[in-house]
């Protein structure tokens, strides 16, 4: 069954230990990485059929069946704005007609 999903970015620290939505970390793993001292928190992208979680930034609303597998790898050097734009473009390419 086709369903509408909302893709969003969310700060690493806002992702709960057991989120009620799909999340992918920068390595496109669903496993939360352990941050060592001095490490930067990774980009986090989520998808939900419900409302945006607290602290999330909308990337795109789409209709897919079902949620697609992991997104393409994040650019190594990208601002959050550039990264969100690239994810939005990737989502647009895969939209159902």
Beta strands, then each sheet from edge to edge (+ up, - down):
strand 1: 3-10
strand 2: 22-25
strand 3: 44-48
strand 4: 56-64
sheet 1: 2+ 3- 1+ 4-
end
